[in-house]
Every structure is written in C-alpha cells, then in structure tokens.
Amino acid sequence: LQAHLVPKCPHADLFNRRGRAWLERQVLPDDERAAIARHIREIDRLAEDLADLDREIAREAVDDVQVRRLQTITGVNAIVASGIIAAVGDIRRFREPQKLVSYFGLNPRVRQSGLGLAQYGRISKHGRSHARAMLVEAAWAAAKAPGPLRA
C-alpha cells in the first residue's frame, strides 16, 4: 500500500468489516489486489483455526475443576483460565503470593541504593508475558462487566 502512496487506513483494524471496505475502495493494480485477496483469505483461515482451538479448549476446560473455579472470577473465561493454569502449573511451587505476582511480572519496579529511600515505579514486566496479557484481558472484561468491579 505504501508503494502506491495509499494513505493509512482511518479505521483501527484494516481487516475488520470497515477496514476491508476501505481497502476495496483503494485504487491498486490487479496484481496487488490479487495479493491482498490471498492474504485476507489466509487471515480468515487462521481466524477460523483460532476459533476452532478456542472451542476445543473450552470443551476440555468444562471438566477441569480448577478452570471452573477460576471462571467464578468476573472477566475470566475458559481460555484465560486454561492459560493461567498452563502457565502456573502446580500452584504449590509458589510459597508466597508475592512469588506468583513476581512470576507474572506484576510487581512494581524498585529503585533503591543502600539505605536510601526506595522509589517504586511501574510493573516490572519480568516473567510470563503471555500469561500477564491474559490477566490484562480478564481485567478489561471485568471492567466492562456490570457489577462492583466496573471502573
């Protein structure tokens, strides 16, 4: 698109319905249109594969007691619960809750020299980034859901 001086898509996602409609309206050579069509078909196929995997994980998760327990938390669905369980493994390996927080990289950064005052910053982001991302998704879902957790 850049090679043909096409401006940036005004929509957040180039591959959703509005983004694709915008893409169709752009003036491009036939070979470029064919390449874009191939890529869009591949994206659609991969999206279907992901949806199939999500359904399979949800089917397997129905029988798991730990998954059902985690799903009682607002914002946590079967995919997030399964991902957290897969990332954590045996919870007994974390002797303290703070160890689990550090494992996910949700603990604040601390800057301190000697006995001086400690300065606390943003989360460290050390640890399991994929699991942390799932927790963030659950937090967004919880914030949008009606109830006491709504922001």
Phi and psi in radians as a Rosetta constraint file:
Dihedral C 1 N 2 CA 2 C 2 CIRCULARHARMONIC -1.116 0.35
Dihedral N 2 CA 2 C 2 N 3 CIRCULARHARMONIC -0.627 0.35
Dihedral C 2 N 3 CA 3 C 3 CIRCULARHARMONIC -1.099 0.35
Dihedral N 3 CA 3 C 3 N 4 CIRCULARHARMONIC -0.445 0.35
Dihedral C 3 N 4 CA 4 C 4 CIRCULARHARMONIC -1.800 0.35
Dihedral N 4 CA 4 C 4 N 5 CIRCULARHARMONIC 0.283 0.35
Dihedral C 4 N 5 CA 5 C 5 CIRCULARHARMONIC 0.995 0.35
Dihedral N 5 CA 5 C 5 N 6 CIRCULARHARMONIC 0.611 0.35
Dihedral C 5 N 6 CA 6 C 6 CIRCULARHARMONIC -1.390 0.35
Dihedral N 6 CA 6 C 6 N 7 CIRCULARHARMONIC 2.277 0.35
Dihedral C 6 N 7 CA 7 C 7 CIRCULARHARMONIC -1.159 0.35
Dihedral N 7 CA 7 C 7 N 8 CIRCULARHARMONIC 2.854 0.35
Dihedral C 7 N 8 CA 8 C 8 CIRCULARHARMONIC -1.111 0.35
Dihedral N 8 CA 8 C 8 N 9 CIRCULARHARMONIC 2.501 0.35
Dihedral C 8 N 9 CA 9 C 9 CIRCULARHARMONIC -1.070 0.35
Dihedral N 9 CA 9 C 9 N 10 CIRCULARHARMONIC 2.273 0.35
Dihedral C 9 N 10 CA 10 C 10 CIRCULARHARMONIC -1.331 0.35
Dihedral N 10 CA 10 C 10 N 11 CIRCULARHARMONIC -0.130 0.35
Dihedral C 10 N 11 CA 11 C 11 CIRCULARHARMONIC -1.698 0.35
Dihedral N 11 CA 11 C 11 N 12 CIRCULARHARMONIC 2.684 0.35
Dihedral C 11 N 12 CA 12 C 12 CIRCULARHARMONIC -1.086 0.35
Dihedral N 12 CA 12 C 12 N 13 CIRCULARHARMONIC -0.648 0.35
Dihedral C 12 N 13 CA 13 C 13 CIRCULARHARMONIC -2.177 0.35
Dihedral N 13 CA 13 C 13 N 14 CIRCULARHARMONIC 2.090 0.35
Dihedral C 13 N 14 CA 14 C 14 CIRCULARHARMONIC -1.177 0.35
Dihedral N 14 CA 14 C 14 N 15 CIRCULARHARMONIC -0.369 0.35
Dihedral C 14 N 15 CA 15 C 15 CIRCULARHARMONIC -1.891 0.35
Dihedral N 15 CA 15 C 15 N 16 CIRCULARHARMONIC 0.132 0.35
Dihedral C 15 N 16 CA 16 C 16 CIRCULARHARMONIC -1.470 0.35
Dihedral N 16 CA 16 C 16 N 17 CIRCULARHARMONIC -3.050 0.35
Dihedral C 16 N 17 CA 17 C 17 CIRCULARHARMONIC -1.041 0.35
Dihedral N 17 CA 17 C 17 N 18 CIRCULARHARMONIC -0.841 0.35
Dihedral C 17 N 18 CA 18 C 18 CIRCULARHARMONIC -1.212 0.35
Dihedral N 18 CA 18 C 18 N 19 CIRCULARHARMONIC -0.668 0.35
Dihedral C 18 N 19 CA 19 C 19 CIRCULARHARMONIC -1.124 0.35
Dihedral N 19 CA 19 C 19 N 20 CIRCULARHARMONIC -0.706 0.35
Dihedral C 19 N 20 CA 20 C 20 CIRCULARHARMONIC -1.178 0.35
Dihedral N 20 CA 20 C 20 N 21 CIRCULARHARMONIC -0.652 0.35
Dihedral C 20 N 21 CA 21 C 21 CIRCULARHARMONIC -1.121 0.35
Dihedral N 21 CA 21 C 21 N 22 CIRCULARHARMONIC -0.704 0.35
Dihedral C 21 N 22 CA 22 C 22 CIRCULARHARMONIC -1.088 0.35
Dihedral N 22 CA 22 C 22 N 23 CIRCULARHARMONIC -0.756 0.35
Dihedral C 22 N 23 CA 23 C 23 CIRCULARHARMONIC -1.081 0.35
Dihedral N 23 CA 23 C 23 N 24 CIRCULARHARMONIC -0.668 0.35
Dihedral C 23 N 24 CA 24 C 24 CIRCULARHARMONIC -1.109 0.35
Dihedral N 24 CA 24 C 24 N 25 CIRCULARHARMONIC -0.549 0.35
Dihedral C 24 N 25 CA 25 C 25 CIRCULARHARMONIC -1.382 0.35
Dihedral N 25 CA 25 C 25 N 26 CIRCULARHARMONIC -0.186 0.35
Dihedral C 25 N 26 CA 26 C 26 CIRCULARHARMONIC -1.340 0.35
Dihedral N 26 CA 26 C 26 N 27 CIRCULARHARMONIC 2.518 0.35
Dihedral C 26 N 27 CA 27 C 27 CIRCULARHARMONIC -1.503 0.35
Dihedral N 27 CA 27 C 27 N 28 CIRCULARHARMONIC 1.985 0.35
Dihedral C 27 N 28 CA 28 C 28 CIRCULARHARMONIC -2.423 0.35
Dihedral N 28 CA 28 C 28 N 29 CIRCULARHARMONIC 2.683 0.35
Dihedral C 28 N 29 CA 29 C 29 CIRCULARHARMONIC -1.117 0.35
Dihedral N 29 CA 29 C 29 N 30 CIRCULARHARMONIC 2.755 0.35
Dihedral C 29 N 30 CA 30 C 30 CIRCULARHARMONIC -1.039 0.35
Dihedral N 30 CA 30 C 30 N 31 CIRCULARHARMONIC -0.704 0.35
Dihedral C 30 N 31 CA 31 C 31 CIRCULARHARMONIC -1.147 0.35
Dihedral N 31 CA 31 C 31 N 32 CIRCULARHARMONIC -0.605 0.35
Dihedral C 31 N 32 CA 32 C 32 CIRCULARHARMONIC -1.191 0.35
Dihedral N 32 CA 32 C 32 N 33 CIRCULARHARMONIC -0.728 0.35
Dihedral C 32 N 33 CA 33 C 33 CIRCULARHARMONIC -1.063 0.35
Dihedral N 33 CA 33 C 33 N 34 CIRCULARHARMONIC -0.718 0.35
Dihedral C 33 N 34 CA 34 C 34 CIRCULARHARMONIC -1.119 0.35
Dihedral N 34 CA 34 C 34 N 35 CIRCULARHARMONIC -0.723 0.35
Dihedral C 34 N 35 CA 35 C 35 CIRCULARHARMONIC -1.126 0.35
Dihedral N 35 CA 35 C 35 N 36 CIRCULARHARMONIC -0.747 0.35
Dihedral C 35 N 36 CA 36 C 36 CIRCULARHARMONIC -1.102 0.35
Dihedral N 36 CA 36 C 36 N 37 CIRCULARHARMONIC -0.726 0.35
Dihedral C 36 N 37 CA 37 C 37 CIRCULARHARMONIC -1.073 0.35
Dihedral N 37 CA 37 C 37 N 38 CIRCULARHARMONIC -0.716 0.35
Dihedral C 37 N 38 CA 38 C 38 CIRCULARHARMONIC -1.090 0.35
Dihedral N 38 CA 38 C 38 N 39 CIRCULARHARMONIC -0.770 0.35
Dihedral C 38 N 39 CA 39 C 39 CIRCULARHARMONIC -1.133 0.35
Dihedral N 39 CA 39 C 39 N 40 CIRCULARHARMONIC -0.700 0.35
Dihedral C 39 N 40 CA 40 C 40 CIRCULARHARMONIC -1.148 0.35
Dihedral N 40 CA 40 C 40 N 41 CIRCULARHARMONIC -0.701 0.35
Dihedral C 40 N 41 CA 41 C 41 CIRCULARHARMONIC -1.066 0.35
Dihedral N 41 CA 41 C 41 N 42 CIRCULARHARMONIC -0.708 0.35
Dihedral C 41 N 42 CA 42 C 42 CIRCULARHARMONIC -1.146 0.35
Dihedral N 42 CA 42 C 42 N 43 CIRCULARHARMONIC -0.722 0.35
Dihedral C 42 N 43 CA 43 C 43 CIRCULARHARMONIC -1.079 0.35
Dihedral N 43 CA 43 C 43 N 44 CIRCULARHARMONIC -0.758 0.35
Dihedral C 43 N 44 CA 44 C 44 CIRCULARHARMONIC -1.101 0.35
Dihedral N 44 CA 44 C 44 N 45 CIRCULARHARMONIC -0.718 0.35
Dihedral C 44 N 45 CA 45 C 45 CIRCULARHARMONIC -1.119 0.35
Dihedral N 45 CA 45 C 45 N 46 CIRCULARHARMONIC -0.769 0.35
Dihedral C 45 N 46 CA 46 C 46 CIRCULARHARMONIC -1.132 0.35
Dihedral N 46 CA 46 C 46 N 47 CIRCULARHARMONIC -0.642 0.35
Dihedral C 46 N 47 CA 47 C 47 CIRCULARHARMONIC -1.119 0.35
Dihedral N 47 CA 47 C 47 N 48 CIRCULARHARMONIC -0.686 0.35
Dihedral C 47 N 48 CA 48 C 48 CIRCULARHARMONIC -1.126 0.35
Dihedral N 48 CA 48 C 48 N 49 CIRCULARHARMONIC -0.737 0.35
Dihedral C 48 N 49 CA 49 C 49 CIRCULARHARMONIC -1.065 0.35
Dihedral N 49 CA 49 C 49 N 50 CIRCULARHARMONIC -0.741 0.35
Dihedral C 49 N 50 CA 50 C 50 CIRCULARHARMONIC -1.115 0.35
Dihedral N 50 CA 50 C 50 N 51 CIRCULARHARMONIC -0.715 0.35
Dihedral C 50 N 51 CA 51 C 51 CIRCULARHARMONIC -1.103 0.35
Dihedral N 51 CA 51 C 51 N 52 CIRCULARHARMONIC -0.699 0.35
Dihedral C 51 N 52 CA 52 C 52 CIRCULARHARMONIC -1.082 0.35
Dihedral N 52 CA 52 C 52 N 53 CIRCULARHARMONIC -0.763 0.35
Dihedral C 52 N 53 CA 53 C 53 CIRCULARHARMONIC -1.113 0.35
Dihedral N 53 CA 53 C 53 N 54 CIRCULARHARMONIC -0.721 0.35
Dihedral C 53 N 54 CA 54 C 54 CIRCULARHARMONIC -1.045 0.35
Dihedral N 54 CA 54 C 54 N 55 CIRCULARHARMONIC -0.758 0.35
Dihedral C 54 N 55 CA 55 C 55 CIRCULARHARMONIC -1.130 0.35
Dihedral N 55 CA 55 C 55 N 56 CIRCULARHARMONIC -0.702 0.35
Dihedral C 55 N 56 CA 56 C 56 CIRCULARHARMONIC -1.128 0.35
Dihedral N 56 CA 56 C 56 N 57 CIRCULARHARMONIC -0.761 0.35
Dihedral C 56 N 57 CA 57 C 57 CIRCULARHARMONIC -1.092 0.35
Dihedral N 57 CA 57 C 57 N 58 CIRCULARHARMONIC -0.747 0.35
Dihedral C 57 N 58 CA 58 C 58 CIRCULARHARMONIC -1.098 0.35
Dihedral N 58 CA 58 C 58 N 59 CIRCULARHARMONIC -0.691 0.35
Dihedral C 58 N 59 CA 59 C 59 CIRCULARHARMONIC -1.093 0.35
Dihedral N 59 CA 59 C 59 N 60 CIRCULARHARMONIC -0.762 0.35
Dihedral C 59 N 60 CA 60 C 60 CIRCULARHARMONIC -1.200 0.35
Dihedral N 60 CA 60 C 60 N 61 CIRCULARHARMONIC -0.599 0.35
Dihedral C 60 N 61 CA 61 C 61 CIRCULARHARMONIC -1.253 0.35
Dihedral N 61 CA 61 C 61 N 62 CIRCULARHARMONIC -0.390 0.35
Dihedral C 61 N 62 CA 62 C 62 CIRCULARHARMONIC -1.013 0.35
Dihedral N 62 CA 62 C 62 N 63 CIRCULARHARMONIC -0.603 0.35
Dihedral C 62 N 63 CA 63 C 63 CIRCULARHARMONIC -1.552 0.35
Dihedral N 63 CA 63 C 63 N 64 CIRCULARHARMONIC -0.074 0.35
Dihedral C 63 N 64 CA 64 C 64 CIRCULARHARMONIC -1.600 0.35
Dihedral N 64 CA 64 C 64 N 65 CIRCULARHARMONIC 2.126 0.35
Dihedral C 64 N 65 CA 65 C 65 CIRCULARHARMONIC -1.109 0.35
Dihedral N 65 CA 65 C 65 N 66 CIRCULARHARMONIC -0.719 0.35
Dihedral C 65 N 66 CA 66 C 66 CIRCULARHARMONIC -1.120 0.35
Dihedral N 66 CA 66 C 66 N 67 CIRCULARHARMONIC -0.702 0.35
Dihedral C 66 N 67 CA 67 C 67 CIRCULARHARMONIC -1.119 0.35
Dihedral N 67 CA 67 C 67 N 68 CIRCULARHARMONIC -0.798 0.35
Dihedral C 67 N 68 CA 68 C 68 CIRCULARHARMONIC -1.078 0.35
Dihedral N 68 CA 68 C 68 N 69 CIRCULARHARMONIC -0.664 0.35
Dihedral C 68 N 69 CA 69 C 69 CIRCULARHARMONIC -1.135 0.35
Dihedral N 69 CA 69 C 69 N 70 CIRCULARHARMONIC -0.781 0.35
Dihedral C 69 N 70 CA 70 C 70 CIRCULARHARMONIC -1.146 0.35
Dihedral N 70 CA 70 C 70 N 71 CIRCULARHARMONIC -0.537 0.35
Dihedral C 70 N 71 CA 71 C 71 CIRCULARHARMONIC -1.229 0.35
Dihedral N 71 CA 71 C 71 N 72 CIRCULARHARMONIC -0.193 0.35
Dihedral C 71 N 72 CA 72 C 72 CIRCULARHARMONIC -1.268 0.35
Dihedral N 72 CA 72 C 72 N 73 CIRCULARHARMONIC -0.237 0.35
Dihedral C 72 N 73 CA 73 C 73 CIRCULARHARMONIC -1.431 0.35
Dihedral N 73 CA 73 C 73 N 74 CIRCULARHARMONIC 2.271 0.35
Dihedral C 73 N 74 CA 74 C 74 CIRCULARHARMONIC -1.013 0.35
Dihedral N 74 CA 74 C 74 N 75 CIRCULARHARMONIC 2.269 0.35
Dihedral C 74 N 75 CA 75 C 75 CIRCULARHARMONIC 1.670 0.35
Dihedral N 75 CA 75 C 75 N 76 CIRCULARHARMONIC -0.228 0.35
Dihedral C 75 N 76 CA 76 C 76 CIRCULARHARMONIC -1.679 0.35
Dihedral N 76 CA 76 C 76 N 77 CIRCULARHARMONIC 2.021 0.35
Dihedral C 76 N 77 CA 77 C 77 CIRCULARHARMONIC -1.770 0.35
Dihedral N 77 CA 77 C 77 N 78 CIRCULARHARMONIC -3.064 0.35
Dihedral C 77 N 78 CA 78 C 78 CIRCULARHARMONIC -1.100 0.35
Dihedral N 78 CA 78 C 78 N 79 CIRCULARHARMONIC -0.648 0.35
Dihedral C 78 N 79 CA 79 C 79 CIRCULARHARMONIC -1.173 0.35
Dihedral N 79 CA 79 C 79 N 80 CIRCULARHARMONIC -0.829 0.35
Dihedral C 79 N 80 CA 80 C 80 CIRCULARHARMONIC -1.110 0.35
Dihedral N 80 CA 80 C 80 N 81 CIRCULARHARMONIC -0.790 0.35
Dihedral C 80 N 81 CA 81 C 81 CIRCULARHARMONIC -1.073 0.35
Dihedral N 81 CA 81 C 81 N 82 CIRCULARHARMONIC -0.772 0.35
Dihedral C 81 N 82 CA 82 C 82 CIRCULARHARMONIC -1.112 0.35
Dihedral N 82 CA 82 C 82 N 83 CIRCULARHARMONIC -0.702 0.35
Dihedral C 82 N 83 CA 83 C 83 CIRCULARHARMONIC -1.133 0.35
Dihedral N 83 CA 83 C 83 N 84 CIRCULARHARMONIC -0.710 0.35
Dihedral C 83 N 84 CA 84 C 84 CIRCULARHARMONIC -1.136 0.35
Dihedral N 84 CA 84 C 84 N 85 CIRCULARHARMONIC -0.774 0.35
Dihedral C 84 N 85 CA 85 C 85 CIRCULARHARMONIC -1.102 0.35
Dihedral N 85 CA 85 C 85 N 86 CIRCULARHARMONIC -0.714 0.35
Dihedral C 85 N 86 CA 86 C 86 CIRCULARHARMONIC -1.135 0.35
Dihedral N 86 CA 86 C 86 N 87 CIRCULARHARMONIC -0.672 0.35
Dihedral C 86 N 87 CA 87 C 87 CIRCULARHARMONIC -1.259 0.35
Dihedral N 87 CA 87 C 87 N 88 CIRCULARHARMONIC -0.699 0.35
Dihedral C 87 N 88 CA 88 C 88 CIRCULARHARMONIC -1.409 0.35
Dihedral N 88 CA 88 C 88 N 89 CIRCULARHARMONIC -0.706 0.35
Dihedral C 88 N 89 CA 89 C 89 CIRCULARHARMONIC 1.264 0.35
Dihedral N 89 CA 89 C 89 N 90 CIRCULARHARMONIC -2.318 0.35
Dihedral C 89 N 90 CA 90 C 90 CIRCULARHARMONIC -1.376 0.35
Dihedral N 90 CA 90 C 90 N 91 CIRCULARHARMONIC 1.999 0.35
Dihedral C 90 N 91 CA 91 C 91 CIRCULARHARMONIC -1.115 0.35
Dihedral N 91 CA 91 C 91 N 92 CIRCULARHARMONIC -0.380 0.35
Dihedral C 91 N 92 CA 92 C 92 CIRCULARHARMONIC -1.190 0.35
Dihedral N 92 CA 92 C 92 N 93 CIRCULARHARMONIC -0.240 0.35
Dihedral C 92 N 93 CA 93 C 93 CIRCULARHARMONIC -1.284 0.35
Dihedral N 93 CA 93 C 93 N 94 CIRCULARHARMONIC -0.214 0.35
Dihedral C 93 N 94 CA 94 C 94 CIRCULARHARMONIC -1.763 0.35
Dihedral N 94 CA 94 C 94 N 95 CIRCULARHARMONIC 1.839 0.35
Dihedral C 94 N 95 CA 95 C 95 CIRCULARHARMONIC -1.238 0.35
Dihedral N 95 CA 95 C 95 N 96 CIRCULARHARMONIC -0.456 0.35
Dihedral C 95 N 96 CA 96 C 96 CIRCULARHARMONIC -2.313 0.35
Dihedral N 96 CA 96 C 96 N 97 CIRCULARHARMONIC 2.641 0.35
Dihedral C 96 N 97 CA 97 C 97 CIRCULARHARMONIC -1.010 0.35
Dihedral N 97 CA 97 C 97 N 98 CIRCULARHARMONIC -0.590 0.35
Dihedral C 97 N 98 CA 98 C 98 CIRCULARHARMONIC -1.092 0.35
Dihedral N 98 CA 98 C 98 N 99 CIRCULARHARMONIC -0.554 0.35
Dihedral C 98 N 99 CA 99 C 99 CIRCULARHARMONIC -1.137 0.35
Dihedral N 99 CA 99 C 99 N 100 CIRCULARHARMONIC -0.689 0.35
Dihedral C 99 N 100 CA 100 C 100 CIRCULARHARMONIC -1.188 0.35
Dihedral N 100 CA 100 C 100 N 101 CIRCULARHARMONIC -0.700 0.35
Dihedral C 100 N 101 CA 101 C 101 CIRCULARHARMONIC -1.040 0.35
Dihedral N 101 CA 101 C 101 N 102 CIRCULARHARMONIC -0.775 0.35
Dihedral C 101 N 102 CA 102 C 102 CIRCULARHARMONIC -1.147 0.35
Dihedral N 102 CA 102 C 102 N 103 CIRCULARHARMONIC -0.654 0.35
Dihedral C 102 N 103 CA 103 C 103 CIRCULARHARMONIC -1.036 0.35
Dihedral N 103 CA 103 C 103 N 104 CIRCULARHARMONIC -0.656 0.35
Dihedral C 103 N 104 CA 104 C 104 CIRCULARHARMONIC -1.458 0.35
Dihedral N 104 CA 104 C 104 N 105 CIRCULARHARMONIC -0.170 0.35
Dihedral C 104 N 105 CA 105 C 105 CIRCULARHARMONIC 1.325 0.35
Dihedral N 105 CA 105 C 105 N 106 CIRCULARHARMONIC 0.486 0.35
Dihedral C 105 N 106 CA 106 C 106 CIRCULARHARMONIC -1.706 0.35
Dihedral N 106 CA 106 C 106 N 107 CIRCULARHARMONIC 0.026 0.35
Dihedral C 106 N 107 CA 107 C 107 CIRCULARHARMONIC -1.419 0.35
Dihedral N 107 CA 107 C 107 N 108 CIRCULARHARMONIC 2.616 0.35
Dihedral C 107 N 108 CA 108 C 108 CIRCULARHARMONIC -1.300 0.35
Dihedral N 108 CA 108 C 108 N 109 CIRCULARHARMONIC 2.650 0.35
Dihedral C 108 N 109 CA 109 C 109 CIRCULARHARMONIC -1.268 0.35
Dihedral N 109 CA 109 C 109 N 110 CIRCULARHARMONIC 2.512 0.35
Dihedral C 109 N 110 CA 110 C 110 CIRCULARHARMONIC -2.171 0.35
Dihedral N 110 CA 110 C 110 N 111 CIRCULARHARMONIC 2.228 0.35
Dihedral C 110 N 111 CA 111 C 111 CIRCULARHARMONIC -1.990 0.35
Dihedral N 111 CA 111 C 111 N 112 CIRCULARHARMONIC 2.063 0.35
Dihedral C 111 N 112 CA 112 C 112 CIRCULARHARMONIC -2.668 0.35
Dihedral N 112 CA 112 C 112 N 113 CIRCULARHARMONIC 2.429 0.35
Dihedral C 112 N 113 CA 113 C 113 CIRCULARHARMONIC -2.141 0.35
Dihedral N 113 CA 113 C 113 N 114 CIRCULARHARMONIC 2.064 0.35
Dihedral C 113 N 114 CA 114 C 114 CIRCULARHARMONIC 1.066 0.35
Dihedral N 114 CA 114 C 114 N 115 CIRCULARHARMONIC -2.300 0.35
Dihedral C 114 N 115 CA 115 C 115 CIRCULARHARMONIC -1.657 0.35
Dihedral N 115 CA 115 C 115 N 116 CIRCULARHARMONIC 0.155 0.35
Dihedral C 115 N 116 CA 116 C 116 CIRCULARHARMONIC -1.159 0.35
Dihedral N 116 CA 116 C 116 N 117 CIRCULARHARMONIC 3.009 0.35
Dihedral C 116 N 117 CA 117 C 117 CIRCULARHARMONIC -1.122 0.35
Dihedral N 117 CA 117 C 117 N 118 CIRCULARHARMONIC 2.417 0.35
Dihedral C 117 N 118 CA 118 C 118 CIRCULARHARMONIC -1.464 0.35
Dihedral N 118 CA 118 C 118 N 119 CIRCULARHARMONIC 2.415 0.35
Dihedral C 118 N 119 CA 119 C 119 CIRCULARHARMONIC -1.951 0.35
Dihedral N 119 CA 119 C 119 N 120 CIRCULARHARMONIC 2.150 0.35
Dihedral C 119 N 120 CA 120 C 120 CIRCULARHARMONIC -1.736 0.35
Dihedral N 120 CA 120 C 120 N 121 CIRCULARHARMONIC 2.314 0.35
Dihedral C 120 N 121 CA 121 C 121 CIRCULARHARMONIC -1.979 0.35
Dihedral N 121 CA 121 C 121 N 122 CIRCULARHARMONIC -2.675 0.35
Dihedral C 121 N 122 CA 122 C 122 CIRCULARHARMONIC -1.276 0.35
Dihedral N 122 CA 122 C 122 N 123 CIRCULARHARMONIC 3.100 0.35
Dihedral C 122 N 123 CA 123 C 123 CIRCULARHARMONIC -1.094 0.35
Dihedral N 123 CA 123 C 123 N 124 CIRCULARHARMONIC 2.632 0.35
Dihedral C 123 N 124 CA 124 C 124 CIRCULARHARMONIC -1.250 0.35
Dihedral N 124 CA 124 C 124 N 125 CIRCULARHARMONIC -0.533 0.35
Dihedral C 124 N 125 CA 125 C 125 CIRCULARHARMONIC 1.079 0.35
Dihedral N 125 CA 125 C 125 N 126 CIRCULARHARMONIC 0.323 0.35
Dihedral C 125 N 126 CA 126 C 126 CIRCULARHARMONIC -1.449 0.35
Dihedral N 126 CA 126 C 126 N 127 CIRCULARHARMONIC 2.635 0.35
Dihedral C 126 N 127 CA 127 C 127 CIRCULARHARMONIC 1.866 0.35
Dihedral N 127 CA 127 C 127 N 128 CIRCULARHARMONIC -2.734 0.35
Dihedral C 127 N 128 CA 128 C 128 CIRCULARHARMONIC -1.346 0.35
Dihedral N 128 CA 128 C 128 N 129 CIRCULARHARMONIC 1.710 0.35
Dihedral C 128 N 129 CA 129 C 129 CIRCULARHARMONIC -1.172 0.35
Dihedral N 129 CA 129 C 129 N 130 CIRCULARHARMONIC -0.629 0.35
Dihedral C 129 N 130 CA 130 C 130 CIRCULARHARMONIC -1.159 0.35
Dihedral N 130 CA 130 C 130 N 131 CIRCULARHARMONIC -0.777 0.35
Dihedral C 130 N 131 CA 131 C 131 CIRCULARHARMONIC -1.151 0.35
Dihedral N 131 CA 131 C 131 N 132 CIRCULARHARMONIC -0.676 0.35
Dihedral C 131 N 132 CA 132 C 132 CIRCULARHARMONIC -1.101 0.35
Dihedral N 132 CA 132 C 132 N 133 CIRCULARHARMONIC -0.694 0.35
Dihedral C 132 N 133 CA 133 C 133 CIRCULARHARMONIC -1.105 0.35
Dihedral N 133 CA 133 C 133 N 134 CIRCULARHARMONIC -0.661 0.35
Dihedral C 133 N 134 CA 134 C 134 CIRCULARHARMONIC -1.146 0.35
Dihedral N 134 CA 134 C 134 N 135 CIRCULARHARMONIC -0.680 0.35
Dihedral C 134 N 135 CA 135 C 135 CIRCULARHARMONIC -1.130 0.35
Dihedral N 135 CA 135 C 135 N 136 CIRCULARHARMONIC -0.643 0.35
Dihedral C 135 N 136 CA 136 C 136 CIRCULARHARMONIC -1.126 0.35
Dihedral N 136 CA 136 C 136 N 137 CIRCULARHARMONIC -0.745 0.35
Dihedral C 136 N 137 CA 137 C 137 CIRCULARHARMONIC -1.061 0.35
Dihedral N 137 CA 137 C 137 N 138 CIRCULARHARMONIC -0.731 0.35
Dihedral C 137 N 138 CA 138 C 138 CIRCULARHARMONIC -1.110 0.35
Dihedral N 138 CA 138 C 138 N 139 CIRCULARHARMONIC -0.684 0.35
Dihedral C 138 N 139 CA 139 C 139 CIRCULARHARMONIC -1.132 0.35
Dihedral N 139 CA 139 C 139 N 140 CIRCULARHARMONIC -0.707 0.35
Dihedral C 139 N 140 CA 140 C 140 CIRCULARHARMONIC -1.102 0.35
Dihedral N 140 CA 140 C 140 N 141 CIRCULARHARMONIC -0.752 0.35
Dihedral C 140 N 141 CA 141 C 141 CIRCULARHARMONIC -1.120 0.35
Dihedral N 141 CA 141 C 141 N 142 CIRCULARHARMONIC -0.696 0.35
Dihedral C 141 N 142 CA 142 C 142 CIRCULARHARMONIC -1.155 0.35
Dihedral N 142 CA 142 C 142 N 143 CIRCULARHARMONIC -0.651 0.35
Dihedral C 142 N 143 CA 143 C 143 CIRCULARHARMONIC -1.177 0.35
Dihedral N 143 CA 143 C 143 N 144 CIRCULARHARMONIC -0.502 0.35
Dihedral C 143 N 144 CA 144 C 144 CIRCULARHARMONIC -1.508 0.35
Dihedral N 144 CA 144 C 144 N 145 CIRCULARHARMONIC -0.351 0.35
Dihedral C 144 N 145 CA 145 C 145 CIRCULARHARMONIC -1.338 0.35
Dihedral N 145 CA 145 C 145 N 146 CIRCULARHARMONIC 2.560 0.35
Dihedral C 145 N 146 CA 146 C 146 CIRCULARHARMONIC -1.191 0.35
Dihedral N 146 CA 146 C 146 N 147 CIRCULARHARMONIC 2.549 0.35
Dihedral C 146 N 147 CA 147 C 147 CIRCULARHARMONIC 2.347 0.35
Dihedral N 147 CA 147 C 147 N 148 CIRCULARHARMONIC -3.015 0.35
Dihedral C 147 N 148 CA 148 C 148 CIRCULARHARMONIC -1.198 0.35
Dihedral N 148 CA 148 C 148 N 149 CIRCULARHARMONIC -0.342 0.35
Dihedral C 148 N 149 CA 149 C 149 CIRCULARHARMONIC -1.497 0.35
Dihedral N 149 CA 149 C 149 N 150 CIRCULARHARMONIC -0.101 0.35
Dihedral C 149 N 150 CA 150 C 150 CIRCULARHARMONIC -1.159 0.35
Dihedral N 150 CA 150 C 150 N 151 CIRCULARHARMONIC 2.296 0.35
